[in-house]
Amino acid sequence: MQEFHILRVFFVQVHPPKTPVIKEVYLHPTKAYWIKCNVEDVALGCLGVAACGGIFRDSFVATLGCFARHIGISFVFHA
């Protein structure tokens, strides 16, 4: 509590982070005997560490396999 008193003395406004929003996601199964592939990529910064990953599911929503790969230093549009 001492830290908050010091912040008040210097007129510093504290902005606590917002509570994360939890969203319900519905997974729609594919057509019979089809395989669905969801792929995602990410890069930290304009030129930074990049990675990608994905998951394969069948029409019964069973996981067939997944992967994750470190790409290295890359631009956002290369990830």
NORCOR-V895330 format. One record per pair of residues at least 4 apart in sequence whose ideal C-beta (glycine too) atoms are under 6 Angstrom apart, sorted by the first residue. I is the first residue (numbers start at 1). J is the second residue. If there is no record, write none. Layout:
I,J
I,J
//
This chain:
7,12
29,59
29,61
30,34
30,36
30,59
32,59
33,59
34,59
35,56
35,58
36,57
37,54
37,56
38,55
39,54
40,53
41,52
41,79
42,51
43,48
43,50
43,74
43,76
43,79
44,48
44,49
47,75
50,71
50,74
50,79
51,70
51,71
52,69
53,68
54,67
55,66
56,64
56,65
57,61
57,63
58,62
58,64
74,78
74,79
//
